[in-house]
Amino acid sequence: MHWLLLGLGVAIEILASASLKLSEGFTKLGFAGLTLICFAVAFYVMSLVVRTMPLGVAYSVWAGGGIAGVTLMGAVVFGQALDGYAYLGIGLILAGVVVLNALSTAASG
């Protein structure tokens, strides 16, 4: 269950980041409000996740998933150009999260 919640939290954080961009420096109040609501909900969900999952593991997945998701969303939704190094960086982030969770004993504690 905590993995599902963590995925939901990451998705909401990605939506919050998109809303932040669309708020244009908090000058568009609808997007500014959506940003605040999404970040608040995402942090609440994260607080639920760390009840049952080690903080370091939860945060690595949260941060890695958020970075990769926001970067890819920037390319798809906002037309940000990504080069090979950007994709390599995303791959390395995701590989780090996989190594932490699949090979490290930190994930079991």
C-alpha positions as CSV (number, residue, x, y, z in Angstrom):
1,M,0.0,0.0,0.0
2,H,2.8,2.4,0.8
3,W,4.2,2.0,-2.7
4,L,0.9,3.0,-4.2
5,L,0.7,6.0,-1.9
6,L,4.2,7.0,-2.8
7,G,3.5,6.8,-6.5
8,L,0.4,8.9,-6.0
9,G,2.4,11.5,-4.0
10,V,5.0,11.7,-6.7
11,A,2.3,12.2,-9.4
12,I,0.7,15.0,-7.3
13,E,4.1,16.6,-6.9
14,I,4.6,16.5,-10.6
15,L,1.2,18.2,-11.1
16,A,2.2,20.8,-8.5
17,S,5.3,21.6,-10.4
18,A,3.4,22.0,-13.7
19,S,1.0,24.2,-11.9
20,L,3.9,26.3,-10.5
21,K,5.2,26.8,-14.1
22,L,1.7,27.7,-15.3
23,S,1.1,30.2,-12.4
24,E,3.7,32.5,-14.0
25,G,5.3,33.6,-10.7
26,F,2.0,33.2,-8.8
27,T,0.4,35.9,-11.0
28,K,-2.3,33.5,-12.2
29,L,-4.2,32.8,-9.1
30,G,-6.0,29.6,-10.2
31,F,-2.7,27.9,-11.0
32,A,-1.1,29.4,-7.9
33,G,-3.9,27.9,-5.7
34,L,-3.6,24.6,-7.5
35,T,0.2,24.6,-6.8
36,L,-0.3,25.2,-3.1
37,I,-3.1,22.6,-2.8
38,C,-1.1,19.9,-4.7
39,F,2.1,20.5,-2.7
40,A,0.1,20.3,0.5
41,V,-1.6,17.0,-0.5
42,A,1.7,15.6,-1.8
43,F,3.4,16.3,1.5
44,Y,0.5,14.8,3.4
45,V,0.7,11.7,1.3
46,M,4.4,11.5,2.0
47,S,3.8,11.8,5.7
48,L,1.6,8.7,5.4
49,V,4.2,6.8,3.4
50,V,7.0,7.4,6.0
51,R,4.9,5.8,8.7
52,T,5.6,2.4,7.1
53,M,8.6,2.9,4.8
54,P,12.1,4.0,5.8
55,L,12.6,7.7,5.3
56,G,15.7,7.5,3.1
57,V,14.1,5.0,0.8
58,A,10.8,6.9,0.5
59,Y,12.6,10.2,-0.1
60,S,14.9,8.7,-2.7
61,V,12.0,7.4,-4.7
62,W,10.1,10.7,-4.1
63,A,13.0,12.9,-5.3
64,G,14.1,10.6,-8.1
65,G,10.6,10.1,-9.4
66,G,9.8,13.7,-9.1
67,I,13.0,14.8,-10.9
68,A,12.5,12.3,-13.8
69,G,8.8,13.0,-14.0
70,V,9.1,16.8,-14.0
71,T,12.0,16.7,-16.6
72,L,10.0,14.4,-18.9
73,M,6.8,16.5,-18.4
74,G,8.9,19.6,-19.3
75,A,9.8,18.0,-22.6
76,V,6.4,16.7,-23.4
77,V,4.1,19.4,-22.1
78,F,6.3,22.5,-22.2
79,G,8.5,21.7,-25.2
80,Q,11.8,21.7,-23.3
81,A,14.5,20.2,-25.5
82,L,16.3,17.3,-23.8
83,D,19.6,16.0,-25.1
84,G,21.3,12.7,-24.6
85,Y,22.9,13.8,-21.4
86,A,19.5,14.7,-19.9
87,Y,18.2,11.2,-20.7
88,L,21.4,9.7,-19.3
89,G,20.9,11.7,-16.1
90,I,17.3,10.6,-15.8
91,G,18.4,7.0,-16.3
92,L,21.1,7.3,-13.7
93,I,18.6,8.7,-11.2
94,L,16.2,5.9,-11.8
95,A,19.1,3.4,-11.6
96,G,20.1,4.8,-8.3
97,V,16.6,4.4,-6.9
98,V,16.5,0.8,-8.2
99,V,19.8,-0.1,-6.7
100,L,18.8,1.4,-3.3
101,N,15.6,-0.5,-3.3
102,A,16.7,-3.8,-4.9
103,L,20.2,-4.3,-3.5
104,S,20.6,-2.2,-0.4
105,T,19.6,-3.4,3.1
106,A,18.5,0.1,3.8
107,A,15.3,-0.6,2.0
108,S,14.3,-3.4,4.4
109,G,14.8,-1.3,7.6
